[in-house]
Amino acid sequence: MDAKLHANIETNSVHSPDFSYEDGLQPQKGSTHQDVLDMSRMGKKQELQRNFRFLSIVGFIMILQSSWESTLLAASYGLTNGGTGGVIWVTCGVIVGALCMIASIGEMASMAPTAGGQYHWVSEFAPKSIEKPLSYIVGWLALLGWVTGCPSAAQLTSTLVQGLILLKNENANVAALWQTTLFIMLFLVVAVAFNVFLAGKLPLAEGIFLIVHIFGYFAFLIVLWTMSDHAPASQVFGTFSDGGGWGNVGLSCLVGITTPLWCFLGPDAGAHMSEELKDAGRVLPSAMVWATFFNGSLGLTMIITLCFCIGSIDDVLNSSTGIPIIQVLYNSTGSFGGTVVMTTVLIVLSMVGTVTVIAATSRQMWAFARDRGLPFSSYIEYVRPGWDIPLNAIFVTLLLSLLISALNFGSDVALNAIISLSNAALIFSYMASIGCIRLKRFRNEPLLPRQWSLGKFGAPINDAALAFLAVGFVMSFFPISPMPGPADINWGVVIFAFVIVAAAVNYVVSARRHYVAPVALVKEL
């Protein structure tokens, strides 16, 4: 059966590339000669236009991670579990771990620069006995992580808009579930419209908003340092708290890792855009590492600034706006107009972040469908002539995001439960792919040629990345307190286990017959 399937794959015009090493075909759709060789080796057809360059892909990754913005918006979790000292020192550790993780991912992206990302790398690097089922499960989890990230990004934008309204009138009726849901759906539709009608301008937009991202950082830094009261340094760096009631400050700080971790996940977004990046095998790894280094610097200095200027943590966390940073800005400036202007910067960058998440998600979905990993794969993978973007995958991404968002009409617990799965699903996909390349190093097996290599530091960097991810994976299933009510329970572990079992059963029942493991199409060098 497998031999017959492989034979059919090799003759399938959808999967067979238009060129080979022997053809000598000139690069097309903005590709370099090395891009042609990489795509040919992987058995893939160049269907998307390579519009991205180094600066625009750096902007894409930095805007998606939104480190300094995310530290401001997600600080409440870390401040509750760990206090100011806990969230600062944990952030330092997360930055080091994230750089090791991204360096490991970048090296694999240089070996196989494909929109498939993690599941493709698992297929190429995992032991032959498990590579097909493992890559299938990783593909589902990576896609799940990205799809659930779309309504999460739109929810953040919605919360900022509602927070501004509540700052002006704390009795305003804008926080009902149906209102929040409609806001989320509106921002999702706008983000998809940008990805469809302005797709060719996406690299330019990412470059422009990278500038806004950097100048916005300095604007917030200046306002907070010049207009706020400041706590003493000994208090900021030395105050650790167990606000969640875990009974142990160290454990509480680990639970608070969610705040900085959220700021540095999603580096594989660049990999999912690699088939739209010129000279991807050389440019992408450097772009991922530099973007994370700069974002880490911005995020760390911003969380330190916030901790110096936050004032009473309890008052800020219990603000009627529901968004601590909005209350901090208002307390600092004493001006509603000034707070509106500053928060609008966050809203715009959050909206651009939603556009970026939609783009990365649709490329991951398109690549997985191209390898027959999804229902209705032939529809999802189709690229309409002249569009040079995975239009059908974008529409399916919108549909799934709207369906997930619709859960909020009935209960925000259900929506938050699914959204909470995003971190764990993505982390697992990183662990699986890095674990496979680490196993090859351990066995002294040859690695693929690449333009960007970790060299002799590969093994320790992989080990550090895996240790960091293991901690993040475990802590992503923790609730904010040890005795949560039904609304605060972290249901992610239940949903994660269900998805793993469902994917495994589906693979055994049907997917093993139609899923095309990427390694089956790879040409020997």
Buried (B, 14 or more C-beta within 10 A) or exposed (E): EEEEBEEEBEEEEEBBBBBBEEEEBEBEBBBBEBBBBBBBBBBBBBBBBBBBBBBBBBBBBBBBBBBBBBBBBBBBBBBBBBBBBBBBBBBBBBBEBBBBBBBBBBBBBBBBBBBBBBBBBBBBBBEEEEBBBBBBBBBBBBBBBBBBBBBBBBBBBBBBBBBBBBBEEEEEEBEEBEBBBBBBBBBBBBBBBBBBEEBEEBBEBBBBBBEBBBEBBEBBBEBBEEBBEBBEEEBBBEBBBBBBEBEEBEBBBBBBBBBBBBBBBBBBBBBBBBBBBBBBBBBBBBBBBBBBBBBBBBBBBBBBBBBBBBBEBEEBBEBBBBBBBBBBBBBBBEEEEBBBBBBEBBBBBBBBBBBBBBBBBBBBBBBBBBBBBBEEBEEBBBBEEEBBBBBBBBBBBBEBBBEBBBBBBEEBBBBBBBBBBBBBBBBBBBBBBBBBBBBBBEEEEEBBEBBBBBEEEBEEBBBBBBEBBEBBBBBBBBBBBEEEEEEEBBBBBEBBEEBBEEBBEBBEEEBBEEBBBBBBBBEEE
